[in-house]
Amino acid sequence: MSVVEEVSDEVDVGKKITDVVVRFAGDSGDGMQLTGSNFTEATALYGNDLATFPDFPAEIRAPAGATFGVSAFQIYFGSEDVTTAGDDVDVLVAMNPAALITNLSSLEPGGLIVADNDAFTAKNLTRAGYTENPLEDGSLDAYRVISIDITKRVLATVKPYGLSHKFGVRCKNMWTLGLMMWLFDRSRDAAIEGLRKKFAKAPDIAEANVAAINAGHAYGETAELPSGVEVYKVPAADVEPGLYRNITGTEALSYGLIAGGQLASIPLVFASYPITPASGLLHALSGHKEFDVVTFQAEDEIAAVCAAIGASFAGSLGITSSSGPGIALKAEAISLACATELPLVIVNTQRGGPSTGLPTKTEQSDLLQAIFGRHGDTPLPVISASTSSDCFDVAIEAVRIATKYSTPVILLSDGYMANASEPWLVPDFDSYEPFPVKFETDPEGFSPANRDEDTLARVWAKPGTPGLEHRIGGIERDYDTGDISYEPENHHRMTLVRQSKIDGIANDIPDQDVDSGNESGKMAVVGWGSTYGSIHQAVKRARQEGKDVAHIHLRHMWPMPANLGDLLSGYEEVLIPEMNTGQLIHLIRSHYMIDAKGLNKISGQPFKIREIEAAITEQLENAK
Amino acid sequence: MNAPLTLKDYETDQEVRWCPGCGDYAILKTIQKLMPTLNVPKENTVFVSGIGCSSRFPYYMNTYGFHTIHGRAPSIATGVKLANPELDVWMVTGDGDGLSIGGNHMLHALRRNVDLQILLFNNEIYGLTKGQYSPTSKVGTKSPSTPDGSIDQPLDPAAFALGAGARFVARGIDTEAKSLTPLLARAHAHKGTSFVEIYQNCPVYNDGIFDLVKDKKNAANTRLVLEHGEPMLFGTDNEKGIRLNMKTLTLEVVTLGEEGVTLDDILVHDETNITIAQMISRIHSPDFPEPFGVIYCNPTRAFVDDVYSQRIAVRETKGAADVNAILRGGHTWTVS
């Protein structure tokens, strides 16, 4: 099922394989992310199912050749359903020694290394920690190595275009891309078209890069490569018919918020402060001023959430976005929005914590912060996206709940799904049911404390409406009049009504379904967030081995779906894999008194399928 | 059309809960009286505040109002204005709320030139938390947290505002409606962020801190009333003035007729001149007369106007917005 397995018999290689993992690694200035996304596009156009994992350092331009500056882009593609970026790497592209040494451990034995030997200089070798050149000392004998003087070849290729040495060297990523396109039989057309568009104002640079792609491709066709290396065919996947595109979580989230605003018939004010890995959402929405979206880069996290709250008070939907540390700063203001019962959407693109932690790596350690991380009794709904494309629907759901229940909603994403892309069967927006906001306009019987009988949502009367002038604020308000009240009984009542309002949302969300497997039985693997892909594949493999395992994946984290307790009670064993020390498991154990077991990984890297598979096997063994 | 609005229309049914004798009462009345004269529909008026004694203000104004959290009123007010630029947004804050916990937001609301009126009630003390010294308290202020006297240097609100890039800076006195009213009217007429510092007496924790300049009997000698285009004269018979010493580039007090000083030597107030404004904002009694009035007024484009004009420009180039179109943007492929 991998390149390795196919070539291990050393005969008749270059035939069909079902799936493959390729990892491009180089200096952060080597353009590996661009190479990866071009390769992804070609792969999507080819018809494979795929998933990607951009893995880059926090440093923008680390010193050349440094191990901490290695930037990588992993893609897993195949002819069956692909939901993760893959466990082990089949093909590693290493643009320098640092890229090799930091990524070698993920390469399958027998896997293929493509290295630019021009970058394996004494200086770079020392910087990476090598005493000998691994391309020459036999230490890579367990793998197959294609060692090529890529830099020299690129410089020769681009010479006619008159580029400086600096710009010429930069084309080596496109040369490498060309070689990989040959290796996996991809079309270069889209990449070439993209380059000509990107460098429309600098045709020399465009044509030099195009020449580099073609040269890399030609090298594959003509050079004598080691035994067992030739064109691999990964047949197109059998996927649902329709119009597809690649989408990252950040893009899907931005489109979902815009779509949610349209379905709610309400303008959006998106206020944010730059923070990795959440800034992309600010960038994405700032580029869509043609919609009813005002974006605002505030002076800090607190100002961002406060501007969003001010906007909601004034009749737009305020949205703010950050990552864990920024959400911590916003906490006091979120409580104000809970107290004043204003709609607000808070997006947390989680990263490795605590503090600065691992800003470019992924984690899901802010779940309990989202649910409980405020002062006072301030319940609010929390929902989470599970894949890049799922961000679209989850964003719409966040807007729906926030506006329907006049409450802040926290939407959890993470660094992995924000940056990773996957093919998306593009939905028809016209098929979505609108949920238009109703603003109060009638002064008759008006009080800012009025509530909807069913949802308990507080009335939304926006400034500019004659006759509805009123004051709101952080001081406790009288249940009936909305005036300041310090009455003990009133505070008790108000706290309970705010709680009931949030609890009631459980009746307005779908029952929890089972993603794969039976509705009761031996074991359920319960997940949330971007562990979706790994759990999905692990459960699929376990079921193929005849194990009675089901996959349940939560979107509504708080309140949880009304049937969840009953559903989980139907399984003898519950396993909860999380990229934290165990947060959902706390909720499940305390809420439903279910003796769930955790599988926890806090390395800043997504779960490997086999890690979850092993945990399933182990727990089933122990249960015997 | 309904009868013209009066002060009564701007009062709420809430019991005003400031301490007896608090300067805030006078400011409230002045503003309630000013409101009907501004020709702004009541429903378009919004008062936003932070936390502190002054920040209770919105509860007593029968307009839209939002009593928010400590220091963040400038950000909330900015959000209100971003959502609806038609609203007339007033922000009420104090020296602790606006210059200590909220100093950062104040800075940015001023330099961005969001279209707001910011009223900073300066009583040089924390009132609501029971009397601690504030960032505007004079060195040596004894308070519960500084029983041996405060030691940090105070901030000068008007100088801070000018430093932050404010385009309208004025100073008034809580109990003097006659001079405060036109100041507030000008602040309101100013397009962009206007900043009005109001000296406000706290009778409980910092009583009499402004007595020297508030004493009307001696006002002619202790105050410098700024008038655009007029020489900076003061004194019972306007016999004294402010001169710019060209050698030291500092302001000095001179007396007409003494040492050859004539009216020509007196600095003429130009409220559009940032250098004069910065010098004026930093002089205080007792070494100088305390300046009151419009210190600086030099309008430029307001932030929210630019936000919306940029949007209009984008729409003209990009054309109509369509969700289905962006979903299908970039490379797509069809699986049949």
Interface residues (C-beta under 8 A of the other chain):
Chain A: E41 A44 L45 G47 A190 V239 E240 P241 G242 L243 Y244 R245 N246 Y255 I258 A259 Q262 P267 V269 A271 H288 K289 E290 F291 D292 V294 F296 A298 E299 D300 I302 A303 A304 C306 A307 A308 I309 G310 A311 S312 F313 A314 G315 S316 G318 E332 A333 L336 T340 V426 P427 D428 F429 D430 K462 P463 G464 T465 P466 G467 L468 E469 H470 R471 I472 G473 G474 I475 D483 I484
Chain B: T12 Q14 P41 K42 E43 N44 V46 V48 I51 P58 Y59 M61 N62 T63 Y64 G65 F66 H67 T68 I69 R72 P74 S75 I76 A77 T78 G79 V80 K81 L82 A83 N84 E86 L87 N104 H105 L107 H108 V307 Q310 R311 V314 R315 K318 G319 A320 A321 V323 N324 I326 L327 R328 G329 G330 H331 T332 W333 T334 V335 S336
